[in-house]
Amino acid sequence: MFITTGGRAVLSRLAGVVAPGRLGRDFRWLLSSSWVTNLGDGITLAAGPLLVASQTHNPLAVAMAVLLQRLPWLIFGLYAGVVADRVSRRVIVIVTGLVRVAILLLLIASILTHRVDTAVVLAALFLFGVNETFGDTTTATLLPMLVGKQDLGIANARSFTGVIVWNQMAGPPVGAALFAAGMAWPFASEAVCVLAGVLLFTRVRLPAQARPDKPARVRADIAEGWRWLWAHPAIRTLAITVFTFNVTFGAAWSVLVLYARERLGMGAVGFGLITTAMAVGGILGTACYGWLERRVPLGVIMRGGLIIETLTHLALALTRWAWLALVVFVIFGAHAFIWGTTSTSVRQRAVPAEFQGRVGSVYFTSVVGGIVIGSALGGVVASIGGITAPFWFAFAGSAIILVLIWRSLLHIAHTDEAIRVEPAAARA
């Protein structure tokens, strides 16, 4: 198959839009690896729960499947940050990718030999969670090594685009279709995608990694990372914001499937539209991020995003109309990815290279810990006050937190403003 000169020109321009040339060749390889791996993760995002459901109908076992994937972040998250700062990040990414392929092959073998059962699935999910904890913590440190501080916003936006398109939109329906064809197919497909992602990553040339000068001591290294974070007012406030808003988010979203069915009258297909609506919003948000970042101060973006999140809980608590809720989810999806891009970029710009792993692991642990705590609270609140009570709780909690941190939000991005307002010609 031959591509014409005009076709090559179109592809070149498209590549320039997706990954501007100033971001560098190594960023393009890293982005390609991320997107391919996200497709594989999206495939098993649907196939994983289907495999659990095929082995057991016990609600406790199903709940354990979700918990076991998140538990490693709480157990190993901070240690993963130390490893990312101490060990070659290139080696960690490659090894965790290959280990994931190995786990998938063992799971596939258990399916094909009819030895798969609930215990095997739960064990595999826990191992995936452990592997993900180390792999994702390290991967989050790579962009600041490859991209200039002034371009971290657009680079993170492009990375999040891969999460939306491949992980949330394309992957799950493919995974469900492959599972229907045969239980092993989606996991084999993910293994191929992960292996392809590893091969693409081997083309990335990372600069020399800054590492702590002191001998490795896990507790001392973790404590040193905590001390750095707590001594930095902006990053400390950002960490507290991430944790508390994930508590309120987790409380509301813990009953989302029941809310959609009982409050909005949406069936299984309708509930699937909620994920689609948020993904559509996410695409719109990440697509316009470069334009937004050039025109709006980062502190204002953060304030606006948290206002939207707070009002999202209020709107969902009040409405009974499915169409209006879907509009709200589109807006929330745009906010979620704009906020994620902004907060990640702010953190990456402020944190020294030798602390990226440890400080980043605090954020990942805060996200998971906040959601776990919020989910538990949401279940209790819903059982006492009804299906909309968690949304009222989330609205009130978010509003109080927002008032308390309102003035600090502008200072979180203060250093970034000087970076971001460089003349456009300097970034061309």
N, C-alpha and C positions, 0 to 999 in steps of 0.2 A: 504493500500500500504506500503510495507516494503522496507527499504533502506539497502543494504548490507553494510558490514564493509568497503569494498573497496569504495563503493559509498559515505559513510560518510567521508572517508579519503579525497576523491576528493573534496567534498563540503567544508571540513575544510580547505584544502589548498587554494581553491578558495576564501573563506572568508578571509583567511590570506593575500591574494594578494589584494583584494578589500579594506579591512580595517585591516591593520597589527595589531597584538595583542598589540603592545606597545601603540597604540592610545586609548586602553581601551574599556571596555564593554559599557560605557555610550555613547561614540562616535558612536559605532555601532547602538545603539538604535536611536540616533539622525539622523544618516545617513539613516537608514531604514525609519524613519518618513519623512525625506526630499524627498527621492526618491518616496515614495508612493504619497505624496502631489504633487510632480512635475508631476506625471502621470496624476492626476486629472486636474492640471492647463493646461497641454498639450492638454487634451481632449477638454477643452473649448477654447483653443487658436484657434482652427478651428471652433468650434460650435458657439462661440460668434459673430464673423463677419457674419456667415451664418444666425444667428437669426436676426441681424440688417438688413441684406439684405432682409430677408423674410418680414420685416415690412415696409421698405421704400426703394425707389430708389433715394431719394434726396441726392445728393453729400454732401450737407452741414450737413445733419443728420449723414451720414456715417463718415464724418470727425470729427463731434462732439463726436462720440462714442470713437474714438481714444483719443481725447483731454481729455474727461471726466475721462478716466482711468489714465491719467498722471497728471491731474490738482491737485489731492489731495497731490501728492508729493511736489508740489510747495507751497501749502497752509499749509499743516500739517507736512511736513517732519521734520523741526527743532523741532517742538513741540513733535513729536514722539520720537526724540532722548532724550529729557528731560524725557519723561515718561519711556523710557527704562532704564535710569539711576536712576530713583527715585522709580519705582514700581517693584515688583517681576517679573523678566523676565519670570519665569515659568508660572505665572498666565497670563501674557500678551499673550504668545504663545497659551496657551490653550483657553483663552477667544476669541481671534481673530479667531482661528480655528472654534470654535463653532458658532460664529457670522457669519462666512462665510457659514457654513452649513445652518443656519437660512435664510440667504439671498437667497441661492440656493433653499430652500424649498418654499419660497414665490414666486420666479420666476417660479418654476415648477408648483405651484398651479395656477398662472396666465395663464400659457400655457394650462394646462389641462381644465381650466374653460373658455378658449377662451377670456380672458380679457387682454391678452398681446397686447401691442401696442408699438409704437416708444418711447413714454414717459416712459413707464414702463421699457423698455430695457435700455434706457439712464440712468434712475435713478438707476437701478441695477448696471450698469457699474461704476457709480460714487461711489456707496457704496462699491463695490468691491475694487476700488482704495483706498478709505479711509482705509478700513480694511487691505489691503495689505501694506499701508504705515506704519502702526503701527506694523503689524506682521513681515514684512521683516526687518524693522529696528532693532527690538528686536532679531530676529533669528540670524542676523549677529553678535551679541555680544556673542553668546553662545560658539563658537569654542574655543576662548581664555580661557574660563572658564574650558574647559574639556581637552584640548590638550596642551602639552608643547610647548614653543615657537619654539623649533627646529623642531617640527613636524607639524607646522601650514601649511607649503607649501603642503605637501602630503595630509593633511586633507582637505584643500580647493580644491585641485585637485579632490579628490574623490567626494566632494559635487558638483562641477561643472560637473562631469561626469553624475550625475543624471539629471542635467538640460539638458544636450545634449541628452542623451539616451531617457529619459522618457518625458521631456517637449517638445523637438524639433523634435524628430524622431518618437517615438512610439505614443505619445498622439494625435497629429493632425490628422493622418489618421484614428485612432479609433474614434475620435470625429466626423469627417466628415461622417463616416459610420453610427455611431449611430444617427446623425442628420437626415440622409436619412431614417432611420427606424422610427423615430419619434422625434419631436422637443424637447421633455422633456428628452429623454434618456441620452444625453451627460451630462446634468446638474445633473441628478440623479446619474450618474456614478461619477461625480466629488464630489458630496456630500459624497458618500461612501468612496472615496479615502481620502478626507480631514478628515472625521471622523476617519478612520483607522490611518491616520497620527497623529491625536491628541492622540489616544489610545497608539500608539507606543511611543509618546513623554512622556507620563506619566511614562514610565519605566526609563526615564533619571533622574539621580540624580545629580543635580547641586550643586556645592559648595556654600558657603555663598557669597552673592553678596555685593561687595563694593559699598557704596552709599555716595553721598555728605553729609557732616556734617551739612551744613547750611540749614535753613528752605527752603522749596520749593518756588521759585519765578521764573515763567517761563522765563520772559525776562532776568532776572539776570543769570539764569542757561544757557540759550542759549548764552548770551554774554560771560560767563565764558568759555564755550566750544570753541567759536570763538577765544577768547584770547589765549587759550592753543594752538589751531591749528596754529594761526598766529605767535606765538612765537617759534614754532618748525620749523626750516628752511626746513628740509627734508619733513615733512608732509605737510607743506604749499606749497612747490614746487609740490608735488604729487597731491594735490588738484587742483592747477592751471592747471597742465598737464591734469588731468582727464576732467576738464571742457572744456578746449580749444580743445582738440582732439575730444570730443563729439560734439562740434559745427561743426567741419569739417566733421566728420563722419555723423552727421545728415543731413548736406547739400547734401552730395553725395547720401546717402541712401534714401532720401526723394523722389527721382525720379527713384528708382531702378526698379520698375515695368514697367515704361515707357521706361527706358533704355534697359531692357531686350527685350521688344517687338520691339521697333523702331530701336535700334542700333544693337542688336544681332539677331533679327529675331526669338525670342523664344516665343512660345505660353504659355498657362496657365500651361501645363505640364512642359515645359522647365523652366518656372519661378520657379516652385516648386523644380526643381533640384538645384537651387541656394541655397535654405535653406538646402537641403540634402548635398550639397558639403561642406557648412560651418560646418554642424554638423559632417561630416566625418573628416574634419580637426580638429574640436574640440576634437573628440575622440582620434585622434592620438596625439594631443598636451597634453591632460590631462594624457594619458597613459604613455607618456615618461617624464612627469614632474619630477618625483622623480629622474630619471637618470640625467636629465638636471640640476636640482638644485644642485646635488652633484658635478657636474663637471664644471659648469659655474658660475662665480660671478653674483649675482643678478643684480647689476648695468649694467653688460654687457647684461644680458637677457632683461632688460628694454630698453636699447639702441637698441638692435637688433629688438625688437618687434615694436618700433615706426618707425624704418627704413622700416620694412615690411609694416606697415600701410600706410606710406607716399607713398611708391612705388606701393601699391595696387591701390591707386587713380590714379596714373600716368598710370599704365597698363590698367585700365578700360577705361580711357579717350582715349587711343590710339587704343585699339583692336576693331575689328569688328567680331572676330571669337568666336563663342559661346564656343567651346571646350577649348580655351585658357582662356576665362573668368572663366570657371568652375574650371580650375586648380588654377587660382588666388584666387578664393573663398575658395578652400580647404586650401591653404596656409594661407589666411586671417583668416579662422576659427581656425586653429591651433594657430596662433598668438593671436587671441582675447581671447581664454581661458587660454593660458599661461600668457598673460599680466594680465588678470583678477585675476588669481591665485596669481601671484607675487605681484601685487599692493595691493590686499586684505591682503595677509600675512604680507607684510611690514607694513601696517597700523596697523594691529592687534597686531603685536609685539611691536610697538613703543608706542601705546596709552595706558595709564593707565586704569585699569578696570572701574574706576568710570567715565571715559570720553568716553567709547566705544560707547555708544548710541548716544551722541551728536556729536562726531566727525564723526561717521559713517553716521549719518543723513545728515551732510554737504556733504559727498561724494555722497550719493544717490540723494540728491537735485541737486548737480552739474551735475550728469549724465543726469537726466531728463531735467533740465533746459538747458543744452548744446544741447541736441537733439532737444528740442522744438525750440530754437533759430536757430539752424542749419537747421532744416526743413523749417522754414520760409524763411531763406536766400536762401536755395536751390531752392525753388519754384520761387523766384524772379529772381535768377541768370539764371535758366533754361528758364524762359519766355523771358529773354533778349538775352541770348547767345546760346540757343539751349540745347539739351538733355545732351551733354557731358560737358557743362560749369560748372555744380556743381562739377564734378570730377576734372576739372582743378583748380577750386577754392579750393577744399579740398586738392589737392596736394600742391599748392602754400602755403596755410595757414599752413598745417602740416609741410612743409619743413622749413618755417620761425620759427615756434614755436620750432621745433626740434633743430635748430641751437642755439636758445636763451637758451634752457635748457640743452644742450648737456653735459656741464661740471657738472651740478647739478645732473644729473641722477646717477652718480657713488656715490654721497654722500647720496642720498636718502636711499640706502640700506646699508650704511656704518656699522651701528650697527649690522645689521643682519649677516654680514659676519663673525663676531666673534662667533655668535650663530651657524651658519651653518657649520663651519669647525670643530666642536667638533669631537673627534675620533669616528669612526663608531661603535666601541664596546660600547661606552656610549649610543648609540641610538638603540642598538639591542633589 
